Structure formats: C-alpha cells, structure tokens
C-alpha cells in the first residue's frame, strides 16, 4: 500500500466517533466518512473512477475511498455547463462514474459506466451496472486533475501518489511517522474540490489528522462564521476572496484567532497584502504553485516575511525546501540575477526526475533567491511594438478604492495589432465611471498600458480557483 493510501486509512480509523467534517453546521464523524469511503473502495478497487466533485462530505468520502484503495480519481467538474460536461464524460469512457443522483441523471444519461449515486453521508451509494473492469488505470496516478482553464478549456494533469504524498507528508513519505491521535485545531476548506487547491487542502487535513470545516464555496458570511467559531491559526484565501474580506465590515476581532493568511493560485498585489495586514494585523504569505507541479514550489515563510518584506514586497517568496528555480532566456540559458526571463522549475515533488519543467511565466529571481512573477508570456499584449502585461494593468485597476476586481485581455486592432481592454467589477455600493478609472490610471501606468475600453460588469466570470475566466471575459468584451 502506498504511504498516502495508508495514511488516509490510518487517520480514518483513529477514532470513529470523533468529529471529522463540519458541513452546514453539522458534524460528520470519521467513522461515517470511513464507512462511506469503504463502499466506494469496494467497487472501484485499484481501478479508475470519474467523480463529479462537489464540496460535500459524501464527495470527500468518495475521493478518499478511491485513494485509500490505490485507484485513480478522474476529476469532473459538473458546474462547467451541462453540454460541456456531457461531452467530457462521453469522451472519457470511464469504467466507473460517481456523483449525486441528479448529476448522474442529467449529465450522464445512457452511460455504460458502472455508476454510484451519492446521497447523504449515511446513505449507502446506489450502484447500477455490472462490476467495472480496472481498465484505464494509470499505475501510480492518484488524481487526473483539471487545470484552472483560465485561458482555454481545462486540461487534465496526472498527479501521482508520490507527488501528492510529498506535498502533504514531507519529502520522505515512507519514513513519515503515523499520527497516534487526532488534532484538536479545526481547519477551514473553502477551495473547490474540482481544483487542485481543494484536493490539496483535504489531503493535508488527512495527513495531519485534522478535522475541518467544509464550505460549499467561499461565501463571506459563512467563512467568517467558521473563523469566529473555530479560531484557526492559519487560513487560505485566493486573491479574489482576500479582497472580499479586506473590503468587508469584518474587524480584527472577527479574525482574532488567525495568525497568518496564505494566498496563491493567482497574483496578489503587494498593496492588497499590505492593506490586509494594516487592517487585521495579520501577515499575508503569498506562494507560487501550479497544477502541473502537484503543489507549491515557492512561498513566503513567516521568518522571511518579518525580515525581508519591505525590501522584497511583491515577491512570491523563495524556493520551497527541495525545489529548484531558474530564469532562462529564449535559448534556455540561465540569465543573471534580477534579469527577467521565462521561469523553469524542478518541484520538490518531482526532484527525483531532475528535469526542468518549462512554464509560460515571465519572472525574475534576485541574488537572495526571491522570486517575482511578472506575468504570463502567452498573455502579453503587444500594442504597436510595446509589451503590456495584463497583470500590471489589473493590479493598477484593483488599487482603486471602488474596484472589487478586474480582468484584462488583448483586443485585435487593425493599426496597433492589439490593445488592452478591461472588464471591471465594482465593490457593492461603490460608484466609478470608465472615464474616472481611465483618469486614475494616467498616473499609474504608461500611456500604452491604459486600456482602450473599460467595461463595468456586475461580476467577473471566474474559474473554480477564483481566477478570471479569460475566455469568458473575451466573449463579454466582444459584445457590443
């Protein structure tokens, strides 16, 4: 049995009567999770199962059931739209399909897969079809994870058992000591399970033998209620959620137990990080990760934050233990410290391969090893020969007091090639005209960086990870 599968089984068996997951104000025990997981593991074995993941205890149990049995989970997002989800399921041709009864009925009609219909955590899944074969199993692959789909259709990336184990159990999972008792501190999981951040948080709680609150999605009121009740020492907020907390009526007392906030998945401006710390007295530790890495590769530690933040503000921190980072030119030759180029990494989770992974991120690394992400090379807008990085424009727009969020893309232009255009979401109750926002940018950006169109919207379309869905943004900005 793989160390990750063993750890999941061990933790679920520590104390069957102890609380494991709080969901919608009700606690589910480790025994309930283990029993539900056992039903799934009995059917799937070491085979492959597609799970239409939602943030419920039954779906967590299904995920753990497949992984405790050494199988492979294929992540299916049931919220991408019925037509796309049906096409995805049909193309996958999976031997086993798991989801809510209503999802199976509407999204997988006529499927030839063995299906497991999930209900309440105490309800035995309803199984239809014959026992599945173990075809399509990819040895060593734990999760076929969907990428964010920020710039196009989401792709699936194979995350191995070794990668995930190293992410949540340390660099040598084989020798990691097993927990002998459950922890008392309660974590909060508000990331969606269809995103690597949600799966990582769940597995981290299992690895630490820690109970957790599971939120269906990030919603300010329910999140704040959980923070006030359980007073976690650390919370994780994607930038969009962090900005919601920052611009809310919450006070230091509401977040009294929190000692640190971690933030990743998308760029967070140094101004927002500092404003959050000024308001709540809590340092914000940003990090850099990607689905393909199976976890993070760089981030701020609290010690580094205290010592270096003022000099290194805007950085995403230094390489995690065991990870290697370098910045290269077009010929893949390393550039001097402080010079921009394309980032390449060897994650600690894949350190045994020794192969550099190319990214599309433009970055620089200084002489002290601090990493700055300057933008995505494949999203750069070339306006009449000048390069515009959308994240620079977005960050400038989001520094306006009335702006809740912004998304910036390129629009074709017959004379200049393309120009930046922006979709802007205002804070509730705030007002600002496109003309006012454009004037505000005059002192913060070069003239060629200022968007040629600023469109106000009620809500920016976002991916499950909280990033702007740039495909949807482009479609919205293309409308008359």
N, C-alpha and C positions, 0 to 999 in steps of 0.2 A: 504494500500500500504506500502511495506517495505521502511524504510528510504533510502536505496540505490536506489531503483527504483524511489522514489520521488525526490531524489537529481538529478538523471540523467534527469528526465523530467523538473525539475525547471531550471536547467542550460541551457538546450537546448532552453528554452522559454524566457530567459532573454533578448536577443537582436538578432532577426532573421537575421539581416543584418550584424552582426559583424563577423569578421574572426574567424574560429574555427580551421581548419586544413590546414596547408600548405603542399602540396604534389607535388613533381616535379615542384617546383617554382610557383605553382598556389594555391591561397587560396580558400578554400571551407567554406561557411558560416554556422553558427549554424542553420539557417533556412533550408538549404539544407540537413544537417545531420538529423535534426528533421523530415523532410518530408520523407526521405528515411527510417529512423527508424520506422516511423508510418506505412509504407507499410508492413514491416516485422512483427511488433507487431500485426497488424490486422489479419495476417494469423496464427501466432504462438500462440497468446494469452498467457495463463499461461501454455502452453504445453512445449514440448521438441523439439529442433531443432539442428541438426548437422550442423556446419558451417565449410566449408573447408577454413580455415582462411589464408589470405594473408595480407600483410601490405598495404592496400589501404583504402581510405576514405569510400568506399562502404562497405567494410568488418567491419570497425569500426561502421558504422551506423547499420549494421545487428546485431552486438554484443549488441549495446545499445538498439536496438529495442526489442530484446528478454528480456533483463534485465529490461527495463522500464515497460514491461508488466507482470513481475513476472514469466517469463518462465525459462527454463533450457537450457543452451548452452552446447552442446557436442562438444568439440574441436576435429577437424580432421585436420591432417597435410597432405596437398596434395603434399608435397615435399619429402615424405619418399620412393618414388618409386611407380609406378603405380600398380604393382601386390599387394604389401602390403596394399596400400590404398584401393584398391577394396575389398580385403578380410576384411579389417577393417569395411568398410561401410556395406558390406553384413552381417557381424556378428552383427552389432549394430541394424539393423532392425528399423531404426528411422522413425517416422511419417512424419517428415519434414526435408528436406535437402537443404542447402543454399550454393551457391558458384558461381564462374564465370561460364558462359555458357560453355566454353571449358573444365573446370574441371568436370562439371556435365556430359558432353557428353563422356569424355574419362575415367572418374573414377567411374561413377555410371550408366553405361548403363543398361537399363531394370529395374531400381529401381522401387519399388512400392510406394515409399515415394512421398508426395507432394513436388515438387521442386520449388525453387525460384532462377532464374538465374539473377545474379547481372551484371550490366554493369557500365557505368559511373554514378557518384553520382546523376546526373539529369535524369537518365533513370529509369523509373518505372520497378521494377523487373518483369520478365516474369514468371508467375506461371503456372505450369502444374500439373494435378492430382486433385483429389477431396479435399475438405477441410479436413485437418488431424484431427484425434481424439487427445485427450490430454493424450493418453496412455503413459506409461514410465515416466511420470513426477514424479520427486522425490521432495516431498514437502520441501521447504526451501533451495534446492540446486540451486545455481546460475550458476555454471560452473563445468562441469566434465572435469577437466584439465588433459592434458597429462604431465607425468613426463618427465625428460630430456632424459631418455633412454641411460644413459651413459654406463651402464654395461650390458644391455639387452634390450629386447623390451620395449617401453614405456608403462606405466600403466596409468589408469585414476584414479584420486583422486577427490572426491566430495568436492568442495569448497562452503560453504553455503553463503547465503546472509549476515548472521550475521558476519561471518569471514571476508568477503571482506569489509563490511561496517566498521568494527572496524579497519581494516588495513588502510583505506583511509580517514575515517571520525572521527577517535578517538574512545576512549573506550566506549563512550555512544552515539551512533548514533541517538538515539531517541530524545536527547536534543541538538544535534549539530545545531547551528544557520544556517539558509539558507543564501547563498550569495545573495546580493541585486544587485551586478553588476559584470561584467566580469573583470578579472585581465588583466593587460597590459603586464606583462612579458610572454615571449614565452618559453615553454619547448621544449626539443628535445626527441622524442621517436624513438630509434633505435633498441629496442628489438623486436623480432618476436612475433606476437600475438598468435602463437601456443605454446608459453612458458608463464609460469605464470608471468614472469617479464614484458612481453609486456602487458598483460591484466592489471596487477597492475598499470603500468605507465599510461595507458589510463584512468582507473578509478580514479587514483589520480588527473589527469588533470581535469576530470569532477567534482570531489569533490571540487576542488579548483577553479572551473570556470575559468580555464586557457587555452588559445589557445596553440597549439603545432605544431611543425614540425614533420611529419611522414615520416621516411625513409623506403624504401622497405626492406633494410637490412643495416647493418653497412658497410659503404664504406668510406674510409678515406677522399677523396676529398669532397664528398657531406656533410659529417658530419662537416668537418672544415668550409665549406662554410656557413652552417647553424649557426655554432658557431660565426663566424665573423659577420654575418648579425644580429643576434638576441641577442648576448652577454648574454646568460643565466648565472645566478649566480651559478647554480649547474648543473652538467651533470653526467650521469651514464654510466659507461663503464665496461663491463665484462673484466676479466684479459687479454684475447686474444686481445681485442680491445684496451685496455690501453697500451699494449706493442707495438701495431702498432703505436699509437700516440707517445709514448715515443721514438721510433726509427725512426720517420719520420723527415722531414725537417721543421716541424712546429716550430714556435718560441713562446716566451711569448706574443708577440704582437697578434698572431693569437688567443690566448686563453685569451685575455686581460680582458674580462668581467667575466670569470669564477673564482669563489672564493673557490669552493670545488668540488672534484670529489668523487662520491660514487662508490664502486665496490663490487660485490657479485657474486653469482651463482657458482663460482669455486675459488680455493685457489689462492691468490695473494701473492707473496713473499714480505717480508719486504724490500729487496734490490730494487725490482722494484718500490715499493711505494716511497721509499726514492729517487730513481733516478728521478722519475717523479716530485717530489716536488723540487728537486735541479734544474731541467731543466726549469720548468714552474713557480715555486714559488707557487704552489697550493697543499694544503694538500690532501691526499687520505684517505678517510674514508671507511675502509672495513666493511663488515657486514656478518652475517650468517643467512641464511634462507633456506627453503625447500618448495616444492610444498605442501607437506602434512600439513605444518603449516599455509598455506594461507597468508604468508607474513614473515617478518623478526622476529627474536627472540632476536638477539644481534647485536650490532654495535658500532662503534666509534661515539661519539659526537665531535664537534669541540672543546668544552671546555676540554674534556678528552684528545684529541689529543695534544693540546697545553701543558697540564700539565704532561701527562704520557707517551707520545710516546717513548721517549728514553729508559725508563725503561721497557716498555711493548711491544716493537716492535715485530711484528709477531702475536700479538693477533688480534682477530676479534672484540674486544671491550667487553662491558658489556651488561648484560641483558637489553632489552628494557623495558620501563615502563609497569608494569603488567605481564611481562613474568617471568618465574622461570626456573632456570637451575640447574642441579646437575650432578655429575660424579659418576658412581657406578661401583662396581666390578662384577664378574660373578654371584654373588648371589643377585645382585641388591641392595646391601648395599652401602650407600654413602662412598666415600673414603675421606681422609683428603685433605685439600687444597694443590694444587701443584702436587698431585699424578695423574697419568694417569688412565683412565678407559673409560667406554662407557658413552656417553652423553645421558641424558634424559631431556626432556623439557616439560613445560606447556606453550604454547604460550598465549600471552595476548588475542589473537583472540578466544581462547578456554578456557579462565580462569574459566568460569562458570562450566566446567566439572570436574575440579580438578584432572584429571587423567594424570599421567606422560606418555609421548609418548617416546617410545624407538627409538633411532637412531642406525645406524651402524657406527657412527663416534667415533673414539678414540680421547679423549680430556683431557684437564686439566683446572681447574679453580683455580686461586691463591686466596690469602687471601683478595685481594681487589675486587674480583669478575670478573677479566678479564679472558676471555675465549680464549684458544688456541685449534685449531683443528689440531690434529696430523696425521690424515689420516683416511681412511675407513677400519674398521676391516675386512670387507668382501673382501678387495682388497690387504690385506697384503700378501707378498710373503715370504714363509718360505724356506730359502736356507740353506740346511744342518743343520737345527736347529736354524739358525739366522733369525730374523724377519727383512724384508726390507719393508719400507713404500714407495710406488711408488711416493708419492708427494715429499718426501725428495730428491729422485733421479731426478725427473723432475725439481724441483727448482734449484738444482745444475747445471743441464744442461742449464737451461734458464739463468743462470748468466753469461754464456759465451757470449762474445760480438757478435759472429756470429750467435747465435741461436735465431730464432724467436719464436719457441715453441717446446715442446717435450711431448711425451706421453710414459708412462712406464707400462708394464704389465709383468706377470709371464709366463715363458715358461717351460713346463714339462722337467725334466732332470732325466735320469734313476738312477743317483748316488746321486744327491743332493735333489731330489724331484721337485724343480723348481728353475729357476734363473731369475733375472730381464733382460729384453730386452727393447730397446727403439727405438722409431720412432722419428726422429729429422727433423725439418723444419728450414732451414737457412734463414737469412734475405736476401732480394734482394741485389744482388751484392756481398754478403759475401761468403767466402770460408772457409771450415774446413773439415778435413778428420775424419773418425771414430777413427783413431789412435790418432789424435791430441785431440779429445774430450775425449777419454778414459784417456789420459795422464793428461788432465786438471782436471779430476775428482779424480785423485790419491791423491791430497792434500785437497779435499773437502768431501770425503766420505770414509767410512770404505771399506776395500778390498771386503768384501762380498756384499756390496751395489753396486759396479760398474757393469754395465750391461755387460753381456757376448756377446751381439750383439748390435751394434749401426747402424741403417739403416737410411740413408738420404732419404728424400722424398720432393717432390715439395710442398705438402700441407698436413697437418694432417687432417684426416676426423673429423668433429666436429658435435655436435648436434645443434639444433636451438639456444640453450642458450649459445653456444660458448665453451662448454666443449668438450674435446676429446671424440670421439665415440669409446669407448674401444673395442666394438665388432668388429667394422671395423678395428681398429688398430691391434687386434689379427689376423684377417684374412690377413691383409697386411704383418705382421711379419711371418705368417706361410708360405708365398710364398717363393719358392726357390730363 
